[in-house]
Each structure stands twice: as C-alpha cells, then as structure tokens.
Amino acid sequence: MSAETADTAEPAESTAGAPDPGERRREQRGWYFYDFACSVYSTSVLTVFLGPYLTSIAKAAADADGFVHPLGIPVRAGSLFAYAVSASVIVAVILMPVVGAAADRSGRKKPLLAAAAYVGATATAGMFFLDGTRYLLGAFLLIVANAAISVSMVLYNAYLPQIAEPDERDAVSSRGWAFGYTSGALVLVLNLILYTGHDSFGLSESDAVRICLASAGVWWGAFTVVPLRRLRDRRVTPGGHGAVGSGWRQLMATLRDMRRHPLTLSFLLAYLVYNDGVQTVISQASVYGSEELGLDQTTLITAVLLVQILAVAGALGMGRLAQVYGAKRTILASLIVWTLILVAGYFLPADTPVYFYALAAAIGLVLGGSQALSRSLYSHLVPRGKEAEYFSAYEMSDRGLSWLGPLVFGLAYQLTGSYRDAIISLVIFFVVGSVLLARVPVRLAVAAAGNPVPERI
C-alpha cells in the first residue's frame, strides 16, 4: 500500500470499530498491561514508601529549625515531598502538549510511550541509591519519574477510544484500573514480606525500602513490553513537520477547538478540580499516616494493600453501577464519599491503626471507580481523530495540573506545622468539583462532540 493510500485509509482504522473484533480484543488485553506495569510506581513508590522515606532523609539533612535549603530556599523538611510532587507535574505540563502533538502528527504513539515509560522506570530504579542525606537526589528522581508517568499516560489513555466501542469503554477502562490495582496489591505483598523480614534477609530497614523503590522501576520496565508488542500505531490526523516544536501551538489550537465544544471543556474543568484532590490524597496519605498519626511502615503498607485489593472490586463494581445509573451519577456519589473520608481523616486519633484501615477501605472502594469512569466518560466527549491531543489536555488535568493540591497541602503544613490542617484543606477540591460536574449535561456533550450517545451515561 502506498503512503498516499495509507494516509487516506488509516483514519477509518482509527475508530474503535475495526473489522476484526479479535484483533481489537487482543489490543485491549495488551492495553490493560500498561496499567499493570506502571501502577506499581503509583502504589509502592508514590503512595507508600517514598513520602515517609524522603521526609526522613530531608529531616536528617535539616538545620536546627527543621528546614532544608534547596537552591538556597528555606523549606520545612516535612513539606519537601509535597513540593517535589508539585514541581514534577509542572514539568509534565511543559512536556505533555509536545508529546500529544507529536503523537497526533506522526501517528507513532508506541515509540513515545516506550521512551516515557523507560525514562520513568530508570529514574525509579535509581532510587536504590537514595540514602543518607541525599534529599536533593530523591527530589530529582521523583520529579523525573512522576513527570515521565504523566507523559506516558497521555499516550496510553489516547488509545482507549481507538480500541473500544462507545458502549464498551466504561468496562474496558474499569478493567484497566483493575489490572493496575491487581499488580499494585501483588507487589505490595512482596514489599511487606521484604520489609517486615528485612533482618532475616540480612538487610537494614533502609536497604529494604530502597530495594522496594528500585524494584518498582524494574517491574514497570519489564511489563511495559506487553503493550508495546500488542498495541498498534494509527495515523489519525495528517502528518506534518515540526511536531515537537509546535507542541504548545498545538495545545493552544486544541483549547481553541475545545471552545467549539464548551461542554467538553466544562467536564474537563470539573475533572481538573476534583481529581486534584484525589491525586493529593493518594500521594500524601502515607506522610499523613506516619508523621501525624504515628503509624509504622508495616501498618501503612498493609493499609495501602487493603486499598489495592478493594480498588479492584471498587473499579469493577462502580463500572456495573454506571451501567445502571450512568457514569456521571456514579462519579458524583463517589465524590461525596471522598469528602466524608477527608472529614473523618481530620478527626482520626493517633496510634489507632483500626480506624486508619477503615478509611483505607473506603478509599479503595471509590478510588479506582471514580478515576476509571472519569476517563471513560471523557472518551465520549472527544471528537474523532483528535484523541491524543484531547487526552493530552485530559492528562494535564489528571496529572499535569494536579500541582495545586500538593502545593496547598505543603503550604498548609509549612504555615501551621499541622498535617491535620493540611488534609482538611483538600475538602474544597471535592466540593467545588462536584458542583461543576453536576452542571455538565453529559448527553448533550456527547452529541455535541459528534459521537453516538450511549443508552446510559
């Protein structure tokens, strides 16, 4: 087939309705495995180990007043992790429009996905060398790994409308999250064995933590091979030169194009707000548990393991609820639960693991479902042929613009010295996000994007 013929034919292939359902299912199974690969970073590294460990390293390097001074800036040691998370997503904001434009213009998502995944996996594996007072190394590796996973998710999410029919997307998206939480739970079990039995393995506690951090990078890199073998590239917009250089211009063009779809933009704004709260709770929960509630690392690991196990059931269960009540109503219900979780967390007494486990169970039941349904709902609002650039904007809401929550959390602690004040400050994200989402008429939004409207949405 000539290049000219391919350019004409490939847009038709970019829809989910490929002529071979078996091939589409094969791609879906491969797609699930990227969640399986990278979710270990989100759970073992970002949620469990790195926050408390990097905080302890920063405290070891702090002056008598409890401050470290990166680039001469006084930073309370307990705020360093939150600030580093904020910095990482600012870096991602810069990179994601470039990657989205390059993917759409070249039609080559897979090489870009591979590059982002292996940069992140390498940075995560490099956390093995994080010890002593090397808080700057830890902050740098966190910024690189977190930015890389955000960039890779732009490309990963952009495959969803290409590999799943409109009526399949809630289920396919939920299965992807379930795969991710399954891998997170499996690796956390191995982490728990290593951490609690580190003496019998001849390791110090620090050695065990560093091995757990580095092994997440190895896992991420190893299982990324599966989606890279099964997913296929599609060219969905005409090719052109200067894709990388025009990344920001492409983003501006995407936002201008979104003005033609104001309801899509309204959903994205709502998601930006409430997901900022979700991401901050996920990344700061272990710091809150260890520093404010005085819980040990074993308790934190088992609590997050509980989250992972219940999140599998939660993602699949909320997917079923969405088939009955619609994705929008199901997401709104989950945001009410998130708000109640934060209020309960504020009043949680110290040194009471049983209550912390109860909150972890509640988080698990709503975490995967709220994120999976948000992704699938948004996929209905994306005009065909613009998946990567629209999902670049989505990913900036999902991860790349989730800098405000960690910044608010870090500033609240910096100013008050209380993690309780920091955690309750996040309620505003769920309240405002719920109000904004409730105002979006999603059926009209799907039709306005030129897509078929599912029976339930």
LUMBA-993138 format. One record per residue (C-alpha): residue in three letters; residue number from 1; x, y negated, z negated. Coordinates in steps of 0.02 Angstrom, whole numbers, plus 32768, in hexadecimal, padded with zeros to 4 digits. Each point is the difference from the previous one (the first is absolute). Example, Ala and Ser with C-alpha at 12.3 -4.5 7.8 and 13.67 -1.06 7.14 Angstrom:
2
(ALA 1 (8267 80E1 7E7A))
(SER 2 (8045 7F54 8021))
END
This chain:
457
(MET 1 (8000 8000 8000))
(SER 2 (8046 7F56 802E))
(ALA 3 (8019 7F75 7F82))
(GLU 4 (7F77 7F9A 8053))
(THR 5 (7F86 8091 7FF5))
(ALA 6 (802F 8023 7F4C))
(ASP 7 (7FE1 7F4B 7FCF))
(THR 8 (7F54 800C 804C))
(ALA 9 (7FD2 80A6 7FB4))
(GLU 10 (8049 7FF2 7F51))
(PRO 11 (7F85 7F82 7FB8))
(ALA 12 (7F79 8082 8018))
(GLU 13 (806C 807A 7F9D))
(SER 14 (8011 7F82 7F73))
(THR 15 (7F51 8020 7FC3))
(ALA 16 (7FDB 808C 7F89))
(GLY 17 (7F97 8059 8081))
(ALA 18 (808F 8061 804E))
(PRO 19 (7FC9 808C 8076))
(ASP 20 (804E 8088 7F93))
(PRO 21 (7FB2 8008 7F51))
(GLY 22 (8082 8081 7FCD))
(GLU 23 (808D 7F88 8028))
(ARG 24 (7FA9 7F77 7F9E))
(ARG 25 (7FF0 8073 7F69))
(ARG 26 (80B8 802C 800F))
(GLU 27 (802D 7F48 7FFC))
(GLN 28 (7F8F 7FE4 7F6B))
(ARG 29 (8059 808A 7F9F))
(GLY 30 (80A8 7FB5 802D))
(TRP 31 (7FC0 7F54 7FCD))
(TYR 32 (7FCF 8040 7F53))
(PHE 33 (80B3 8033 7FE1))
(TYR 34 (8044 7F4F 8000))
(ASP 35 (7F96 7FDF 7F66))
(PHE 36 (8046 80A4 7FBD))
(ALA 37 (80B0 7FC0 8020))
(CYS 38 (7FFE 7F4C 7FC4))
(SER 39 (7F83 800A 7F70))
(VAL 40 (8088 804D 7F93))
(TYR 41 (8058 7F58 8006))
(SER 42 (7F62 7FA7 7FC7))
(THR 43 (7FE3 8079 7F6F))
(SER 44 (80A8 803B 7FBF))
(VAL 45 (8062 7F61 8026))
(LEU 46 (7F8D 7F6A 7FFE))
(THR 47 (7F7C 803D 7F85))
(VAL 48 (8061 806D 7F84))
(PHE 49 (80BC 7FF0 7FF5))
(LEU 50 (8045 7F62 804D))
(GLY 51 (7F9E 7F7E 7F9D))
(PRO 52 (8033 8039 7F51))
(TYR 53 (80AE 8035 8039))
(LEU 54 (802A 7F5E 805B))
(THR 55 (7FB9 7F9E 7F6D))
(SER 56 (8073 805E 7F88))
(ILE 57 (8095 7FDD 8070))
(ALA 58 (7FD2 7F48 800A))
(LYS 59 (7FEF 7FF8 7F42))
(ALA 60 (80AC 804F 7FEE))
(ALA 61 (8046 7F76 806E))
(ALA 62 (7F9C 7F74 7FAE))
(ASP 63 (8046 7F75 7F94))
(ALA 64 (7FD5 7FE4 7F49))
(ASP 65 (7F5C 7FAD 8030))
(GLY 66 (7FC9 8093 806C))
(PHE 67 (8020 7FAF 80A9))
(VAL 68 (8063 8038 8098))
(HIS 69 (803C 7F82 8080))
(PRO 70 (7FF5 803F 80B4))
(LEU 71 (8044 7F76 8072))
(GLY 72 (800B 7F93 7F66))
(ILE 73 (7F43 8005 7FE2))
(PRO 74 (7FCA 8028 7F4D))
(VAL 75 (7F89 8095 8006))
(ARG 76 (7FB9 805A 7F6A))
(ALA 77 (803F 80B3 800F))
(GLY 78 (7F50 8044 7FEC))
(SER 79 (7FC5 7F9E 8098))
(LEU 80 (808A 8037 8078))
(PHE 81 (7FA5 8097 8045))
(ALA 82 (7F61 7F9F 8025))
(TYR 83 (8063 7F75 8055))
(ALA 84 (8061 807F 806A))
(VAL 85 (7F5C 804E 803A))
(SER 86 (7FC3 7F52 802F))
(ALA 87 (80A1 7FDD 8060))
(SER 88 (7FF3 80A5 805D))
(VAL 89 (7F55 7FDA 8046))
(ILE 90 (8038 7F53 8037))
(VAL 91 (8089 8055 8066))
(ALA 92 (7F7A 8074 8046))
(VAL 93 (7F96 7F6A 8032))
(ILE 94 (8090 7FC4 806D))
(LEU 95 (801D 80AA 8051))
(MET 96 (7F52 8048 801B))
(PRO 97 (7FC3 7F88 8087))
(VAL 98 (809E 8022 8063))
(VAL 99 (7FE7 80BC 7FF2))
(GLY 100 (7F46 7FF7 802A))
(ALA 101 (8023 7F99 809C))
(ALA 102 (808E 8073 8036))
(ALA 103 (7F92 809A 7FEA))
(ASP 104 (7F70 7FB8 8065))
(ARG 105 (806C 7FBB 808C))
(SER 106 (8070 8098 8013))
(GLY 107 (7F82 8087 7FD1))
(ARG 108 (808D 8054 7F9E))
(LYS 109 (7FC3 8011 7F4D))
(LYS 110 (8062 809E 7FD8))
(PRO 111 (80B2 7FBB 800E))
(LEU 112 (7FCE 7F6A 7F97))
(LEU 113 (7FAA 8070 7F81))
(ALA 114 (809C 806C 7FF6))
(ALA 115 (8072 7F6A 7FE7))
(ALA 116 (7F96 7FB5 7F74))
(ALA 117 (7FE8 80A8 7FAA))
(TYR 118 (80B8 802E 7FFE))
(VAL 119 (803A 7F54 7FC7))
(GLY 120 (7F88 800F 7F6E))
(ALA 121 (8030 80B5 7FDC))
(THR 122 (80B9 7FD3 8001))
(ALA 123 (7FE8 7F6D 7F89))
(THR 124 (7F9C 8070 7F8C))
(ALA 125 (8084 8088 8002))
(GLY 126 (8081 7F79 7FD8))
(MET 127 (7FAA 7FE2 7F59))
(PHE 128 (8067 8093 7FC1))
(PHE 129 (808C 7F81 7FE7))
(LEU 130 (7F95 7F8E 7F93))
(ASP 131 (8047 8004 7F4F))
(GLY 132 (8054 7F97 7F7B))
(THR 133 (7FD8 7F48 801A))
(ARG 134 (7FE9 8007 80BE))
(TYR 135 (7F59 7FA7 7FFE))
(LEU 136 (802B 7F9F 809F))
(LEU 137 (801E 80A3 805E))
(GLY 138 (7F5B 8043 7FC0))
(ALA 139 (7FA1 7F64 8035))
(PHE 140 (8053 8004 80AD))
(LEU 141 (7FD6 80B7 801F))
(LEU 142 (7F4E 7FE4 7FC5))
(ILE 143 (7FEA 7F6D 8077))
(VAL 144 (8044 8065 8094))
(ALA 145 (7F9B 809E 7FDB))
(ASN 146 (7F5E 7FA6 7FDB))
(ALA 147 (800D 7F93 809C))
(ALA 148 (8028 8099 8069))
(ILE 149 (7F69 8063 7FC5))
(SER 150 (7F91 7F6A 8025))
(VAL 151 (8043 7FF2 80B1))
(SER 152 (7FEC 80BB 801D))
(MET 153 (7F4C 7FFA 7FC6))
(VAL 154 (7FD5 7F7F 8085))
(LEU 155 (802B 8082 8083))
(TYR 156 (7FB5 8092 7FA1))
(ASN 157 (7F58 7FAB 7FE6))
(ALA 158 (7FFA 7FC6 80B5))
(TYR 159 (7FF2 80B6 8035))
(LEU 160 (7F5A 801A 7FA5))
(PRO 161 (7F89 7FB6 8082))
(GLN 162 (8061 805D 8089))
(ILE 163 (7FF8 80AE 7FB4))
(ALA 164 (7F52 7FFF 7FAF))
(GLU 165 (7F52 7FE2 8046))
(PRO 166 (7F9C 7F76 7FA8))
(ASP 167 (7F96 807C 7F9E))
(GLU 168 (809C 8060 7FCA))
(ARG 169 (8065 7F71 7FBA))
(ASP 170 (7FC2 7FFD 7F4C))
(ALA 171 (8026 80BA 7FF2))
(VAL 172 (80A8 7FFA 805C))
(SER 173 (803B 7F69 7F9C))
(SER 174 (7FCB 8052 7F5C))
(ARG 175 (805B 80A0 802D))
(GLY 176 (809E 7F9C 8021))
(TRP 177 (7FF6 7FB4 7F52))
(ALA 178 (7FDC 80AC 7FB7))
(PHE 179 (809D 8047 8054))
(GLY 180 (8064 7F71 7FB4))
(TYR 181 (7FBD 801B 7F51))
(THR 182 (801F 80BB 800F))
(SER 183 (80B8 7FE4 8027))
(GLY 184 (800D 7F7E 7F76))
(ALA 185 (7FB8 807C 7F81))
(LEU 186 (8072 808D 8039))
(VAL 187 (809E 7F97 7FF4))
(LEU 188 (7FCB 7FB7 7F58))
(VAL 189 (7FF3 80B1 7FBB))
(LEU 190 (80B4 801F 8038))
(ASN 191 (8033 7F56 7FB7))
(LEU 192 (7FAE 802D 7F5A))
(ILE 193 (805E 80A6 7FF8))
(LEU 194 (80A6 7FAA 8024))
(TYR 195 (7FE3 7F6C 7F8D))
(THR 196 (7FC0 805F 7F68))
(GLY 197 (8083 8089 8013))
(HIS 198 (8094 7F93 8032))
(ASP 199 (8068 803D 7F6C))
(SER 200 (7FEF 80B5 8037))
(PHE 201 (803B 7FCD 80AD))
(GLY 202 (8099 7FA9 7FB7))
(LEU 203 (7FC0 7F54 8031))
(SER 204 (7FEB 7F5E 7FA2))
(GLU 205 (7F57 7FA8 8002))
(SER 206 (8048 7F7E 8078))
(ASP 207 (8041 8089 8073))
(ALA 208 (7F53 8051 8005))
(VAL 209 (7FAB 7F5C 802B))
(ARG 210 (807E 7FDA 808A))
(ILE 211 (7FE8 80AE 804B))
(CYS 212 (7F43 7FE9 7FFE))
(LEU 213 (8011 7F58 8058))
(ALA 214 (807A 8040 8084))
(SER 215 (7F9E 80A1 8022))
(ALA 216 (7F69 7F97 8032))
(GLY 217 (806A 7FB6 808C))
(VAL 218 (8036 80AD 803A))
(TRP 219 (7F4B 803D 7FFF))
(TRP 220 (7FC7 7F66 8061))
(GLY 221 (8082 801A 8086))
(ALA 222 (7FE7 80BD 800F))
(PHE 223 (7F43 8002 8017))
(THR 224 (7FFF 7F6A 8076))
(VAL 225 (803C 807C 8083))
(VAL 226 (7F51 804D 800B))
(PRO 227 (7FA0 7F65 803B))
(LEU 228 (8090 7FCF 8072))
(ARG 229 (7FED 80A9 8058))
(ARG 230 (7F41 8000 800D))
(LEU 231 (7FCB 7F4C 801F))
(ARG 232 (8010 7FBB 80B0))
(ASP 233 (801E 7F52 8041))
(ARG 234 (7F7C 7FA3 8062))
(ARG 235 (800D 7F5B 805B))
(VAL 236 (7F62 7FA0 7FD6))
(THR 237 (802F 7F52 8041))
(PRO 238 (806A 7FCC 8093))
(GLY 239 (80BA 800A 7FE2))
(GLY 240 (8069 7F65 7FF9))
(HIS 241 (80AB 7FBD 7FD6))
(GLY 242 (8032 7FAE 7F5F))
(ALA 243 (7F8B 8062 7F8F))
(VAL 244 (806D 7FEA 7F67))
(GLY 245 (8020 7F49 801E))
(SER 246 (7F48 7FDF 8018))
(GLY 247 (7FC8 805B 7F63))
(TRP 248 (7FC9 7F66 7FA1))
(ARG 249 (7FB2 7FB6 809D))
(GLN 250 (7FA2 80A4 8012))
(LEU 251 (7FC3 7FF3 7F4D))
(MET 252 (7FC3 7F50 801F))
(ALA 253 (7FAA 803E 809E))
(THR 254 (7FB3 808E 7F9A))
(LEU 255 (7FBE 7F86 7F7E))
(ARG 256 (7FBC 7F91 808B))
(ASP 257 (7FAF 8099 804D))
(MET 258 (7FB5 802A 7F57))
(ARG 259 (7FA7 7F59 8006))
(ARG 260 (7F98 8051 8089))
(HIS 261 (7FD8 8087 7F7E))
(PRO 262 (7FE0 7F99 7F61))
(LEU 263 (7FAC 8092 7FA8))
(THR 264 (809E 806A 8016))
(LEU 265 (8063 7F6F 7FB8))
(SER 266 (7F86 7FF3 7F6E))
(PHE 267 (8018 80B8 7FD5))
(LEU 268 (80BC 7FEB 800B))
(LEU 269 (7FFA 7F6E 7F86))
(ALA 270 (7F99 8065 7F83))
(TYR 271 (8077 8093 8011))
(LEU 272 (8097 7F8E 7FE9))
(VAL 273 (7FBD 7FC7 7F58))
(TYR 274 (7FC4 80A2 7FB1))
(ASN 275 (808D 806A 8044))
(ASP 276 (807E 7F88 7FB4))
(GLY 277 (7FB7 8032 7F58))
(VAL 278 (8006 80B9 802B))
(GLN 279 (80B6 7FFB 8037))
(THR 280 (8035 7F9E 7F66))
(VAL 281 (7FAB 8078 7F89))
(ILE 282 (8056 8092 8057))
(SER 283 (80AD 7FB2 7FFB))
(GLN 284 (7FF8 7FB7 7F50))
(ALA 285 (7FA2 8088 7FA0))
(SER 286 (809C 805C 7FC6))
(VAL 287 (8053 7F5F 7FC5))
(TYR 288 (7F62 7FD5 7F9F))
(GLY 289 (7FF9 80AF 7FB5))
(SER 290 (80B6 8006 7FCC))
(GLU 291 (801E 7F4C 7FCA))
(GLU 292 (7F58 7FCD 7FB5))
(LEU 293 (7FB4 80A5 7FC8))
(GLY 294 (80A3 8053 7FCC))
(LEU 295 (7FE0 80A0 8062))
(ASP 296 (8090 8073 802C))
(GLN 297 (8032 8032 80AF))
(THR 298 (7FB4 80AD 7FF1))
(THR 299 (7F56 7FB5 7FD8))
(LEU 300 (800E 7F8B 8095))
(ILE 301 (802F 808E 8075))
(THR 302 (7F70 806E 7FC8))
(ALA 303 (7F86 7F6D 8009))
(VAL 304 (8032 7FD9 80B3))
(LEU 305 (7FF8 80BB 8027))
(LEU 306 (7F4C 7FFB 7FC2))
(VAL 307 (7FE1 7F6C 8073))
(GLN 308 (8046 8061 8094))
(ILE 309 (7F97 809A 7FDF))
(LEU 310 (7F5E 7FA1 7FE8))
(ALA 311 (8026 7F8B 8091))
(VAL 312 (7FF6 8094 8078))
(ALA 313 (7F51 8027 7FC2))
(GLY 314 (7FD7 7F47 7FF8))
(ALA 315 (8035 7FDD 80B3))
(LEU 316 (7F9D 8093 8043))
(GLY 317 (7F6B 7FE0 7F8D))
(MET 318 (7FF4 7F48 802C))
(GLY 319 (800C 8031 80B7))
(ARG 320 (7F64 806A 7FE6))
(LEU 321 (7FA9 7F74 7FA1))
(ALA 322 (8025 7F8C 8092))
(GLN 323 (7FA5 8078 8075))
(VAL 324 (7F64 7FEB 7F94))
(TYR 325 (8009 7F4C 7FC2))
(GLY 326 (8078 7FB2 807D))
(ALA 327 (80B6 7FCD 7FEB))
(LYS 328 (7FDB 7F4D 7FCB))
(ARG 329 (7F8F 802E 7F6E))
(THR 330 (8077 8088 7FC7))
(ILE 331 (8094 7F87 8001))
(LEU 332 (7F9C 7F7E 7F9F))
(ALA 333 (7FD6 8082 7F7B))
(SER 334 (80B9 802D 7FF1))
(LEU 335 (802F 7F49 7FE5))
(ILE 336 (7F89 7FF8 7F6B))
(VAL 337 (805A 8096 7FB7))
(TRP 338 (80AA 7FAC 801E))
(THR 339 (7FC5 7F67 7F9F))
(LEU 340 (7FC7 8069 7F6D))
(ILE 341 (80A7 805D 8001))
(LEU 342 (8061 7F5D 7FEA))
(VAL 343 (7F90 7FC3 7F75))
(ALA 344 (8014 80A6 7FA6))
(GLY 345 (80BC 7FFA 801D))
(TYR 346 (800C 7F56 7FAD))
(PHE 347 (7FB5 8044 7F5F))
(LEU 348 (805C 80A7 8006))
(PRO 349 (805B 801F 7F59))
(ALA 350 (80BA 8026 8002))
(ASP 351 (8045 80B0 7FEA))
(THR 352 (7F5B 8055 8030))
(PRO 353 (8024 8071 8095))
(VAL 354 (7F4F 8048 8003))
(TYR 355 (7FB3 7F57 802B))
(PHE 356 (8085 7FE1 8083))
(TYR 357 (7FD6 80A8 804E))
(ALA 358 (7F47 7FCF 8005))
(LEU 359 (802B 7F61 8060))
(ALA 360 (8072 8064 8073))
(ALA 361 (7F6F 8075 8027))
(ALA 362 (7F90 7F6D 802B))
(ILE 363 (8086 7FB6 8072))
(GLY 364 (8017 80A7 8058))
(LEU 365 (7F48 800F 8028))
(VAL 366 (7FF6 7F57 8058))
(LEU 367 (80B1 7FE3 8040))
(GLY 368 (8009 806D 809A))
(GLY 369 (7F4C 7FE7 8034))
(SER 370 (8000 7F42 7FF7))
(GLN 371 (809D 7FF8 806C))
(ALA 372 (7FD0 8088 807B))
(LEU 373 (7F52 7FB9 801D))
(SER 374 (8045 7F50 8015))
(ARG 375 (8075 803F 8088))
(SER 376 (7F79 8060 805C))
(LEU 377 (7F83 7F71 7FF1))
(TYR 378 (807E 7F87 804A))
(SER 379 (8024 8077 8090))
(HIS 380 (7F4C 7FE5 803B))
(LEU 381 (801D 7F43 8005))
(VAL 382 (8099 8007 8073))
(PRO 383 (7FE7 7FDD 80BB))
(ARG 384 (8041 808D 806D))
(GLY 385 (80AF 7FEB 8046))
(LYS 386 (8036 7F90 7F6F))
(GLU 387 (8017 8083 7F79))
(ALA 388 (80B6 7FE0 7FD2))
(GLU 389 (7FF4 7F43 7FFA))
(TYR 390 (7F5D 8003 7F9D))
(PHE 391 (8045 8084 7F8B))
(SER 392 (809B 7F94 7FEC))
(ALA 393 (7F8D 7F7A 7FB9))
(TYR 394 (7FAA 8086 7F97))
(GLU 395 (80A5 8042 7FBE))
(MET 396 (8031 7F4F 7FD1))
(SER 397 (7F63 8002 7F96))
(ASP 398 (8020 80B2 7FC3))
(ARG 399 (80B7 7FE9 7FCF))
(GLY 400 (804D 7F69 8053))
(LEU 401 (7F92 7F7E 7FAC))
(SER 402 (7FF5 805E 7F5B))
(TRP 403 (8084 7F8E 7FB6))
(LEU 404 (7F8A 7F8F 7FA0))
(GLY 405 (7FC8 8085 7F82))
(PRO 406 (80B1 8032 7FCA))
(LEU 407 (8030 7F49 7FFC))
(VAL 408 (7F6B 7FD6 7F90))
(PHE 409 (8029 8097 7F92))
(GLY 410 (80B8 7FCF 7FF5))
(LEU 411 (7FDB 7F49 7FDC))
(ALA 412 (7F7F 802D 7F7C))
(TYR 413 (8082 8068 7FA5))
(GLN 414 (8089 7F7E 801C))
(LEU 415 (7F94 7F78 7FB1))
(THR 416 (7FAB 8062 7F75))
(GLY 417 (8072 8095 7FDD))
(SER 418 (7F62 806C 7FFC))
(TYR 419 (7FDB 808B 807B))
(ARG 420 (7F4B 8000 7FC4))
(ASP 421 (7FE9 7F4E 8040))
(ALA 422 (8055 8037 80A1))
(ILE 423 (7F8C 8094 801D))
(ILE 424 (7F5E 7FA4 7FDC))
(SER 425 (8031 7F77 807A))
(LEU 426 (7FE3 807D 808D))
(VAL 427 (7F44 8009 7FE4))
(ILE 428 (7FE8 7F65 806C))
(PHE 429 (803B 805F 809B))
(PHE 430 (7F77 8083 7FEF))
(VAL 431 (7F76 7F85 7FD7))
(VAL 432 (8026 7F8A 8090))
(GLY 433 (8020 8091 8078))
(SER 434 (7F58 804E 7FD6))
(VAL 435 (7FA3 7F5E 8020))
(LEU 436 (8056 7FE7 80A7))
(LEU 437 (7FE1 80B4 8039))
(ALA 438 (7F49 7FFA 7FCE))
(ARG 439 (7FE8 7F6E 8077))
(VAL 440 (8041 805E 809A))
(PRO 441 (7F75 804A 806F))
(VAL 442 (8065 8096 8039))
(ARG 443 (7F85 8044 8081))
(LEU 444 (7FFF 7F5A 805A))
(ALA 445 (80BE 7FFA 7FF0))
(VAL 446 (8015 80AA 8056))
(ALA 447 (7F8C 7FCF 808E))
(ALA 448 (8056 7F57 8014))
(ALA 449 (80A7 805A 8016))
(GLY 450 (7FB5 8061 8091))
(ASN 451 (7FFF 80A8 7FA8))
(PRO 452 (7F73 807F 7FE8))
(VAL 453 (7FAB 7FEC 7F58))
(PRO 454 (8000 809F 7F96))
(GLU 455 (7F5D 8037 7FB0))
(ARG 456 (8048 7FDF 7F53))
(ILE 457 (807E 7F76 7FDF))
END
